[in-house]
Amino acid sequence: MKRASICLAGVWLSFLLIGFGADVTSSVWAGEGHRPGMSHAGTPMQHGTMEVGDGPAPPTVKVIVHKDPKAGWNLQVQTENFRFTPERASATHVPGEGHAHLFIDGKKVTRLYGEWYHIPTLAPGTHKITVTLNANSHEDLTIKGKPISATQEVRVPSR
């Protein structure tokens, strides 16, 4: 276990030493299910959707990608009417709580259990950073069949 932790720390350190400049633009989207090309590759579970309705206070999400002064980007996930509850991951759904899923260019990267996440590096080019809100039980939270999600585009110049 200790050897794996040291190896993982070395990988993260090498990512932190790489940095690029970036221009960012943001857009919020809600598509039918996952957008074409958005996959859960590398994850063992396939999950469905959970309609939360558009009542007086539905959950919302906004993403902001900040260039890290040292290396990479700091992703900020702002939510309203939603609380991150990592202690209940994989448990029964409770309205207004859960976790998020991070996608980069349509590929699932990780679960998010809080407001901040560091993206160590991105290759030169334009990338779509997307966050979806998910129930404790992993379903994508939806309003009128559309996932509650937000996307920010990041442009990474060539070196």
N, C-alpha and C positions, 0 to 999 in steps of 0.2 A: 504494500500500500504506500509506504514512504517513497519507494523508488518511482512509482507511478506519479505521485504528487510532485516530485522533483522534476521528472520529465515534462509534465504538463506545465509547470512553472517556467521551464526553459523555453518551451514552445511559445507561451504567452509573452515572455520577455523578448524573444526574437521578433514577434509581431509588433511589439511596442517600439522597437527601434526603427521601424519603417514608417514614414509619414509622407503625405501628399497634401497639396492645397485643394480646396473644394469650393465650388459655388453650389448653393442649394436652392431648390424651389419646392414648395409644398402643395399637395392637393389631397383632399379627402375623397374617398371613393366608397361606393357600396355596389358590389356586383352580384350577380346571381351565383350563389355558392362561391367557390374559388374561381378566380379568373383563369382563362386558358394559360397553361404553362405554370400555374401555381400548384406545386405538388408538396406532398409530405414525405418526399424521398428520405430514406434513412430513419424514418420513424415507424415503429412496429404497429401503431394503432391507426385505424381510420375512424374518424368520428363524424357525426352528423351535425345537424344544426338545432338550435333551440331558439324558438321565437320568444322574444321578450316583450313585444308590443311597443306601441308608440304612445303610451300613456303620458301622464303629466311629467314624469321625470325618467325618461329612458337613459341608459348608459351612453356616454359619448367618449370618443378618444381622439387625441391630436398627437402627432409626432413632430418633433423638432430635432434635427441633426446638427449638432454643434461641432465644428472642427476642434479637435483637441490640440492644445498648443504644443504638445510634445510629439504625439503620433496618433493617427487614426481619428475616430469620431466618437463623440459621446451622444448617444441616443437618449432623448428625454421623451417619456410617454406621459401625457397629461390626460387624466380621465375625470369625468363628472358622473356622479350617481353610480360609481363602481369602485370597489375596494379590492386590492390585491390580497389574496388569502392563501399563501403558499402552504400553510399548515393544513389546508383542506383539499389540496390537489388530489385528484382521483376520487374524491368523496361525492356525496349527493349534492346536487345543485341547490344553491341558496341565492335567491334573487339579489342582484346588486353586487355580487362578489365573484371572484374567480382569478384567472391569470390571463396572460396575453401570449400570442405566438408571434415571433419575429420571422419575417421572410425577407430575403435579399434576392432581388431579380427572380421572384417567383419560387424560390427554394426555401423550405423551412430551415431556419438556423437553430432556433432554440425556443424554449418557453421563457417568458419574462414574469418575474414575481415581484416587480417593483418598478419605480419610475425611471431609473437610470440603467443603461447598459453600454459598455464600451465595445465599439467595433474596431478591432485592431488595425485592419488594413483593407483597402479595396483596390482592385486593379484600375489602371487608367480607363476612362470611359464614363458612361452614364449608368447609374444604378438606381433601382427603385427599392426603397426601404419601406416595407409595409408591416403594420402591426394590426392584428385582429384581437378582439376581446373574446374570451372563452370562458365557459362555465367551469366550475370546479370539476365537473364530470367530463370536461374537454370539448363539448360541442361548441361550434362557432355560435356566438350570440348574434341574432338577427332581428331586424325590424322590417316587417312586411317582406320577409324572405331574403333580405339583403344583409350581408355581414356588417357588423359594426366594426369599421376599420378605418385606418388613415394611412396615406402613403406620402413619402417625401422623396423627391428625386435629388440625387447627389451626382454632381459632375466632377470627376477626378481628372485633372490635366495629366498629360504625359510628362515624364520627368524632364 
